[in-house]
Amino acid sequence: MNTLFGLPPVWMAPMAGEAASGALVAAVSAGGGFGQLGAAYLAPARIAEIAADIRTRTDRPFGINLFCPQPWLRDDVALDTYLARLAGWHAELGLPAPARPERYEEDFDAQLAATVAARPAIISFVMGDPGVARVAALKAQGFTVVGTATQVAEGRLLQASGVDAVVAQGYEAGGHRGGFLGTPEGALIGTMALVPLLVDALDIPVIAAGGIADARGVAAAQALGASAVTAGTAFLLVDECPLSPAYRTALLAAQDTDSTLTRAFSGRLARGVANRVTRELEGTPLPDFPQPNAASRAMRQAAAKAGRADFISLWAGQALPLSRSPGSAAQLVAALTQGWRA
Ligand SMILES: Cc1cc2nc3c(=O)[nH]c(=O)nc-3n(C[C@H](O)[C@H](O)[C@H](O)COP(=O)(O)O)c2cc1C
């Protein structure tokens, strides 16, 4: 099969957080797909550990994904207002009152150095343009570099920076919106429109993401001109994904209309299953990402342990109900690959 970068056509989307697991990434790659590690929230040493773990499990290629560093304004007043909203939920979970985080995000340059040292087949970026110099340096070291776009102008910028391919992330996609130009609400373009728009606008390959959960979605993305497909949500329920039971149960129970776009957990627009936190914070102004993300971490982790889905960021995409019982990662890869015409 003549495939993009010599990789399988079905990729697992990088997913930071609970799904950032070496076992899952390895199971996808070993199972005939291309597994990617969402490393955005991982300390550099952890990136090295997980990459080594993947290599003990499979010799197949895998990718690593990072969030581009983005400007944000520290706002302790807005943060304190947010912490006051969290306080009641902390009390319900038996946690001490929330405090301002000591640290908001990992050091990007150190994460990138760890990623380079891990030698993945692909380094991908989201939420920004890695820029000409960084892309050139990575390509000179033999890496394939992939960017993420939610609108045509972002795709053009990424292409001008020299990336090898662009992921077209449609509105249906679970998790954070990966765009970086204008407001996120200004780029809510569905996969069905975004993929051909980017295919027409760019001279580099486009990888479809958002709402692809079965062979029909794969076939549709290929028909729209995608050179490969990436699915995130569908992999959340495979056997090897270490999702907390509360998260898993909430995903299994969710209906199509439960999907919502929210800033409530992180300060940045993301798609997940609506719950108490998303409903009660709807319309509330919040400090910039990553301040709420760091501030709500203790609550989210405690809720996952306590089985309280009301307080977990239940990231998932609109196609969630299509993938209730995918089986193993290899079984899902095989089912998706059936939609791809060699
Ligand atoms: C739980 C979760 C975490 C995600 N984390 C990341 C991430 O760290 N980096 C990234 O580029 N995209 C992330 N995404 C978005 C995916 O890469 C991808 O665009 C999306 O899952 C595709 O849509 P789908 O969920 O409908 O398959 C995440 C998605 C989910 C569901």
The ligand as a MOL file (V3000), in Angstrom:
LIG
                    3D

  0  0  0     0  0            999 V3000
M  V30 BEGIN CTAB
M  V30 COUNTS 31 33 0 0 0
M  V30 BEGIN ATOM
M  V30 1 C -9.3330 13.0510 25.4260 0
M  V30 2 C -8.7630 13.8300 24.2880 0
M  V30 3 C -7.5360 14.4550 24.4300 0
M  V30 4 C -6.9640 15.1620 23.3600 0
M  V30 5 N -5.7230 15.7030 23.5040 0
M  V30 6 C -5.0950 16.2210 22.4090 0
M  V30 7 C -3.7270 16.5920 22.4560 0
M  V30 8 O -3.0630 16.4670 23.4810 0
M  V30 9 N -3.1510 17.0780 21.3240 0
M  V30 10 C -3.8500 17.1790 20.1480 0
M  V30 11 O -3.2820 17.5910 19.1340 0
M  V30 12 N -5.1460 16.8570 20.0860 0
M  V30 13 C -5.7780 16.3580 21.1750 0
M  V30 14 N -7.0770 15.9430 21.0670 0
M  V30 15 C -7.7760 16.0970 19.7740 0
M  V30 16 C -7.4040 14.9420 18.8710 0
M  V30 17 O -6.0740 15.0500 18.4420 0
M  V30 18 C -8.2610 14.8640 17.6080 0
M  V30 19 O -8.2340 16.0910 16.9140 0
M  V30 20 C -9.6890 14.4970 17.9040 0
M  V30 21 O -9.7690 13.5030 18.8910 0
M  V30 22 C -10.3390 13.9990 16.6290 0
M  V30 23 O -11.7240 13.9620 16.7570 0
M  V30 24 P -12.5330 12.7110 17.3800 0
M  V30 25 O -12.3370 12.8460 18.8540 0
M  V30 26 O -13.9190 12.9650 16.9280 0
M  V30 27 O -11.9260 11.4620 16.8320 0
M  V30 28 C -7.6720 15.2630 22.1400 0
M  V30 29 C -8.9130 14.6330 22.0110 0
M  V30 30 C -9.4680 13.9220 23.0550 0
M  V30 31 C -10.7860 13.2400 22.8600 0
M  V30 END ATOM
M  V30 BEGIN BOND
M  V30 1 1 1 2
M  V30 2 1 2 3
M  V30 3 2 2 30
M  V30 4 2 3 4
M  V30 5 1 4 5
M  V30 6 1 4 28
M  V30 7 2 5 6
M  V30 8 1 6 7
M  V30 9 1 6 13
M  V30 10 2 7 8
M  V30 11 1 7 9
M  V30 12 1 9 10
M  V30 13 2 10 11
M  V30 14 1 10 12
M  V30 15 2 12 13
M  V30 16 1 13 14
M  V30 17 1 14 15
M  V30 18 1 14 28
M  V30 19 1 15 16
M  V30 20 1 16 17
M  V30 21 1 16 18
M  V30 22 1 18 19
M  V30 23 1 18 20
M  V30 24 1 20 21
M  V30 25 1 20 22
M  V30 26 1 22 23
M  V30 27 1 23 24
M  V30 28 2 24 25
M  V30 29 1 24 26
M  V30 30 1 24 27
M  V30 31 2 28 29
M  V30 32 1 29 30
M  V30 33 1 30 31
M  V30 END BOND
M  V30 END CTAB
M  END
